[in-house]
Amino acid sequence: MKSKDLKKIAKIIKKASSIAIFSHTEPDFDAIGSALGLKYSLELYGKKADFISSEKQTQKAEKIFGNDFYLAKFDKNNYDLFISVDNPTRSRCEHEEVFGLQTNSILIDHHKTRDLQGRNNYTDSTKSSCAEIVLKLLEVGHFPIDKKVATCLYAGLSTDSGAFINTNTNADSFLSAYKLLNYGADTTRFNEQYYRSITEKELHIKQFIYNNIKMEKNIAFCIVSQLDMKNLKANRHDFSQISSELIKLEKAKISLSVVEKEPKQFYFSFRAKEGFAVRDIAEKFGGGGHLYACAGKIVDQKATATSVAKLILKEVKRKFN
């Protein structure tokens, strides 16, 4: 993708007066950081901008980002431009109807494959995070970037690159971090709150994960049923990092988590080390994402978390023999 494409998008944004910003359901820190970084910058530019999300976030997300983006009600007639960040799929878009060729809509993403489309789309799969693309958009369009904006974007960049250790990290990732620090990003506060802070609830969930790890050759996996969720008093966001924890195991080349976050709704997540691309497996079950980090959702009234895990593991074993 070329900078001129972002210049075109910047011009479209400047013509709008009221902007609704979306990301995927169960947003991770790249989704939240990209959306809020864009929102705060556009507000500094004099635009009305809202991050639309009907989901209550984790304690950690609210501690870092606050909760002023929690908007349960949405009326598309209040906006003349719709922007989606970090979301490649229609199934994870809360208001899919506002995107497509018939509306004034923009899609900004860093996933290689997608089925969600706007009238104007910008995708760069070489970026380790969507936050990097938003940063480039703000710079190309000469939108303001203050400490608050820079900190949000740094949060997205840092977490989606796995603190700059994931396989999608490249020279541009470090260059973007350098720029964000120069814009005043409060990296010390973010790092303390994200990497060096844990609540008692998070500790109990980690204990559950470590006590329930299963290994089959080089595949590490963990299964969480609806009963487990109730016993731990967990919500649907609390188990978002299981596969990221499991892949840290020395013997693990692939990690898989299957969580029944709602009755008969099973969310699966993959992480993998280089050479073990799992995205096509996720896509087979209706999911998607990156080559080595992807996820999806299966709804089956007859299934259990265990049966879903067995089904996915069978496909993993088939591919990697």
C-alpha positions as CSV (number, residue, x, y, z in Angstrom):
1,M,0.0,0.0,0.0
2,K,1.2,3.5,-0.8
3,S,1.0,6.7,1.3
4,K,-1.1,8.3,-1.4
5,D,-3.9,5.9,-0.5
6,L,-3.7,7.1,3.1
7,K,-3.8,10.7,1.9
8,K,-7.0,10.0,0.1
9,I,-8.5,8.5,3.3
10,A,-7.2,11.5,5.3
11,K,-9.1,13.8,2.9
12,I,-12.3,11.8,3.3
13,I,-12.0,12.1,7.1
14,K,-11.4,15.8,7.0
15,K,-14.6,16.3,5.0
16,A,-16.7,14.5,7.6
17,S,-18.1,16.2,10.7
18,S,-19.2,13.2,12.8
19,I,-17.3,10.0,12.8
20,A,-18.2,6.5,14.3
21,I,-15.2,4.3,14.9
22,F,-15.5,0.5,15.2
23,S,-13.3,-2.5,15.9
24,H,-13.9,-6.2,16.4
25,T,-16.0,-7.7,19.2
26,E,-13.9,-8.6,22.3
27,P,-11.4,-6.0,21.2
28,D,-7.7,-6.6,22.2
29,F,-5.4,-3.8,23.0
30,D,-4.4,-3.1,19.4
31,A,-8.1,-2.7,18.5
32,I,-8.8,-0.4,21.5
33,G,-5.6,1.5,21.2
34,S,-6.0,2.0,17.4
35,A,-9.6,3.2,17.8
36,L,-9.0,5.5,20.8
37,G,-5.8,6.9,19.3
38,L,-7.8,7.8,16.2
39,K,-10.7,9.1,18.2
40,Y,-8.6,11.4,20.4
41,S,-6.6,12.7,17.4
42,L,-9.8,13.6,15.4
43,E,-11.3,15.3,18.5
44,L,-8.1,17.5,18.7
45,Y,-8.7,18.2,15.0
46,G,-12.2,19.5,15.8
47,K,-14.2,16.5,14.8
48,K,-16.9,14.7,16.7
49,A,-15.6,11.1,17.0
50,D,-17.0,8.1,19.0
51,F,-15.6,4.6,19.5
52,I,-18.6,2.4,19.3
53,S,-18.5,-0.7,21.5
54,S,-21.3,-2.3,23.5
55,E,-19.0,-4.5,25.5
56,K,-17.8,-3.9,28.9
57,Q,-14.0,-4.4,29.0
58,T,-11.6,-6.1,31.3
59,Q,-10.4,-4.4,34.5
60,K,-7.0,-4.0,33.0
61,A,-8.3,-2.4,29.8
62,E,-10.4,0.1,31.8
63,K,-7.5,0.8,34.0
64,I,-5.3,1.7,31.1
65,F,-7.8,3.2,28.6
66,G,-10.7,4.3,30.9
67,N,-14.3,3.6,29.9
68,D,-15.4,6.7,28.0
69,F,-15.7,4.6,24.8
70,Y,-18.4,2.4,26.2
71,L,-21.4,3.3,24.0
72,A,-24.2,0.7,24.2
73,K,-26.6,2.7,22.0
74,F,-25.7,3.5,18.4
75,D,-27.7,5.5,15.8
76,K,-26.1,5.5,12.4
77,N,-28.1,8.7,11.5
78,N,-25.9,10.6,14.0
79,Y,-22.7,10.1,11.9
80,D,-21.6,10.8,8.3
81,L,-18.5,8.6,8.3
82,F,-17.9,5.1,9.6
83,I,-14.3,3.7,10.2
84,S,-13.4,0.2,11.2
85,V,-9.9,-0.6,12.6
86,D,-8.2,-3.9,13.2
87,N,-11.2,-6.0,12.1
88,P,-11.1,-8.3,9.0
89,T,-14.4,-10.1,9.5
90,R,-18.1,-9.3,9.2
91,S,-18.9,-11.8,12.0
92,R,-17.0,-9.7,14.5
93,C,-18.4,-6.3,13.5
94,E,-21.2,-5.1,15.7
95,H,-22.8,-2.9,13.0
96,E,-21.9,-4.5,9.7
97,E,-24.7,-2.7,8.0
98,V,-22.8,0.6,8.0
99,F,-20.0,-0.8,5.9
100,G,-19.8,-1.6,2.2
101,L,-20.1,0.3,-1.1
102,Q,-23.4,2.0,-0.2
103,T,-22.1,4.0,2.8
104,N,-19.4,6.5,3.5
105,S,-17.1,3.9,5.2
106,I,-13.4,3.2,5.6
107,L,-11.7,0.0,6.7
108,I,-8.1,0.1,8.1
109,D,-6.5,-3.2,8.9
110,H,-3.3,-5.3,9.0
111,H,-4.8,-8.8,8.5
112,K,-4.0,-10.4,5.1
113,T,-7.4,-12.0,4.6
114,R,-10.8,-10.4,5.3
115,D,-14.4,-10.4,4.3
116,L,-15.4,-7.0,5.8
117,Q,-15.3,-4.2,3.3
118,G,-15.8,-0.5,3.3
119,R,-16.1,1.9,0.4
120,N,-12.5,2.8,0.9
121,N,-10.0,0.2,2.3
122,Y,-6.4,0.3,3.4
123,T,-4.7,-3.0,4.4
124,D,-1.0,-3.5,5.1
125,S,-0.3,-7.0,6.3
126,T,3.4,-6.2,6.7
127,K,2.6,-4.2,9.9
128,S,2.7,-5.9,13.2
129,S,-0.2,-3.9,14.5
130,C,-3.1,-1.8,13.2
131,A,-1.8,1.0,15.5
132,E,1.2,1.4,13.2
133,I,-1.2,2.1,10.2
134,V,-3.2,4.6,12.3
135,L,0.0,6.4,13.2
136,K,1.0,6.6,9.6
137,L,-2.5,7.9,8.7
138,L,-2.3,10.6,11.3
139,E,1.1,11.7,10.1
140,V,0.2,11.7,6.4
141,G,-3.0,13.6,7.1
142,H,-1.2,16.0,9.5
143,F,-3.6,15.2,12.3
144,P,-2.5,16.1,15.9
145,I,-0.7,13.5,18.0
146,D,-0.3,14.4,21.7
147,K,0.7,12.2,24.7
148,K,-2.7,10.6,25.0
149,V,-2.9,9.7,21.4
150,A,0.7,8.4,21.3
151,T,0.1,6.3,24.5
152,C,-3.0,4.6,23.0
153,L,-1.2,3.7,19.8
154,Y,1.9,2.5,21.7
155,A,-0.4,0.2,23.7
156,G,-1.7,-1.4,20.5
157,L,1.8,-1.7,18.9
158,S,3.4,-3.2,22.0
159,T,0.8,-5.8,22.7
160,D,0.1,-6.9,19.2
161,S,3.9,-7.4,18.6
162,G,4.1,-9.3,21.9
163,A,6.4,-6.6,23.4
164,F,8.3,-6.7,20.0
165,I,9.1,-10.5,20.1
166,N,6.3,-11.9,17.8
167,T,7.3,-13.1,14.3
168,N,5.3,-10.2,12.8
169,T,7.8,-7.7,14.4
170,N,10.0,-5.9,11.9
171,A,12.1,-2.7,11.5
172,D,8.9,-0.6,11.0
173,S,7.6,-1.8,14.4
174,F,10.6,-0.3,16.2
175,L,10.5,2.8,14.0
176,S,6.9,3.4,15.0
177,A,7.8,2.9,18.6
178,Y,10.6,5.4,18.3
179,K,8.2,7.9,16.8
180,L,5.5,7.4,19.4
181,L,8.1,7.9,22.2
182,N,9.0,11.2,20.5
183,Y,5.4,12.2,20.5
184,G,5.3,11.7,24.2
185,A,3.9,8.2,24.7
186,D,3.9,7.3,28.4
187,T,5.5,3.9,28.0
188,T,6.6,3.7,31.6
189,R,3.1,3.9,32.9
190,F,1.7,1.5,30.3
191,N,4.4,-1.1,30.8
192,E,3.9,-1.0,34.6
193,Q,0.1,-1.4,34.3
194,Y,0.2,-4.0,31.5
195,Y,3.3,-6.1,32.0
196,R,4.0,-5.6,35.7
197,S,0.6,-5.6,37.2
198,I,-1.9,-8.4,37.9
199,T,-5.2,-8.5,39.8
200,E,-6.2,-11.4,42.1
201,K,-8.8,-12.5,39.6
202,E,-6.2,-12.6,36.8
203,L,-3.9,-14.6,39.1
204,H,-6.7,-17.2,39.8
205,I,-7.3,-17.5,36.1
206,K,-3.6,-18.1,35.4
207,Q,-3.5,-20.7,38.1
208,F,-6.5,-22.5,36.4
209,I,-4.7,-22.3,33.0
210,Y,-1.4,-23.8,34.4
211,N,-3.3,-26.5,36.3
212,N,-5.2,-27.5,33.2
213,I,-2.6,-27.5,30.5
214,K,-2.6,-30.6,28.3
215,M,0.1,-31.6,25.8
216,E,-0.1,-33.8,22.8
217,K,3.4,-34.0,21.2
218,N,4.2,-30.3,20.4
219,I,0.6,-29.0,20.9
220,A,-0.3,-27.3,24.1
221,F,-4.0,-26.7,24.7
222,C,-6.4,-25.8,27.4
223,I,-10.2,-26.3,27.5
224,V,-12.6,-24.0,29.5
225,S,-16.2,-25.0,29.9
226,Q,-19.2,-22.9,30.9
227,L,-19.0,-24.5,34.4
228,D,-15.4,-23.5,34.7
229,M,-16.3,-19.9,33.8
230,K,-19.0,-19.8,36.5
231,N,-16.8,-21.3,39.2
232,L,-14.1,-18.7,38.4
233,K,-16.7,-15.9,38.2
234,A,-15.1,-15.0,34.9
235,N,-16.5,-13.0,32.0
236,R,-16.0,-13.6,28.3
237,H,-12.9,-11.3,28.2
238,D,-11.0,-12.9,31.0
239,F,-9.6,-15.8,29.0
240,S,-8.4,-13.9,26.0
241,Q,-4.7,-14.6,26.6
242,I,-4.7,-18.3,27.2
243,S,-3.0,-19.4,24.0
244,S,-0.4,-16.6,24.4
245,E,0.5,-18.1,27.8
246,L,0.6,-21.7,26.5
247,I,2.9,-21.0,23.5
248,K,5.6,-19.9,26.1
249,L,6.1,-23.6,26.9
250,E,9.4,-24.7,25.6
251,K,8.1,-27.8,23.9
252,A,5.0,-26.1,22.4
253,K,5.1,-25.3,18.7
254,I,1.4,-24.7,18.6
255,S,-1.0,-23.6,21.3
256,L,-4.8,-23.8,21.3
257,S,-7.5,-22.7,23.7
258,V,-11.2,-23.5,23.5
259,V,-13.4,-21.5,25.8
260,E,-17.2,-21.8,26.2
261,K,-17.7,-18.1,26.9
262,E,-21.4,-18.4,26.6
263,P,-23.6,-21.5,26.6
264,K,-22.8,-23.5,23.4
265,Q,-20.7,-20.7,22.0
266,F,-17.1,-21.8,21.8
267,Y,-14.2,-19.4,21.1
268,F,-11.0,-20.9,19.9
269,S,-7.6,-19.2,19.7
270,F,-4.3,-20.3,18.1
271,R,-0.7,-19.2,18.7
272,A,2.2,-20.8,16.9
273,K,5.9,-20.5,16.5
274,E,7.6,-19.9,13.2
275,G,7.1,-22.6,10.7
276,F,3.8,-23.7,12.0
277,A,1.3,-21.4,10.2
278,V,-2.2,-22.1,11.6
279,R,-4.4,-19.4,10.0
280,D,-5.8,-21.8,7.3
281,I,-7.0,-24.1,10.1
282,A,-8.8,-21.2,11.8
283,E,-10.3,-20.2,8.5
284,K,-11.6,-23.7,8.0
285,F,-13.7,-23.2,11.2
286,G,-14.9,-19.8,10.3
287,G,-12.1,-17.8,12.0
288,G,-9.1,-15.9,10.7
289,G,-6.3,-13.6,11.7
290,H,-2.5,-13.8,11.2
291,L,-0.4,-16.7,10.1
292,Y,0.7,-17.5,13.7
293,A,-2.0,-15.8,15.7
294,C,-5.6,-16.3,14.9
295,A,-9.0,-17.1,16.4
296,G,-12.6,-17.9,15.7
297,K,-16.0,-18.9,17.1
298,I,-18.1,-22.0,16.8
299,V,-21.8,-22.2,17.8
300,D,-23.1,-25.7,18.2
301,Q,-26.0,-26.7,20.4
302,K,-24.9,-30.3,20.5
303,A,-21.2,-29.8,21.2
304,T,-19.1,-29.4,24.3
305,A,-15.8,-27.5,24.8
306,T,-14.0,-30.9,24.8
307,S,-15.6,-32.1,21.6
308,V,-14.8,-28.8,19.8
309,A,-11.2,-29.0,21.0
310,K,-10.9,-32.6,19.7
311,L,-12.4,-31.5,16.3
312,I,-9.8,-28.7,15.9
313,L,-6.9,-30.8,17.2
314,K,-7.7,-33.4,14.7
315,E,-7.3,-30.8,11.9
316,V,-4.0,-29.6,13.4
317,K,-2.6,-33.1,13.5
318,R,-3.8,-33.8,10.0
319,K,-2.0,-30.7,8.7
320,F,1.3,-31.2,10.6
321,N,1.3,-35.0,10.6
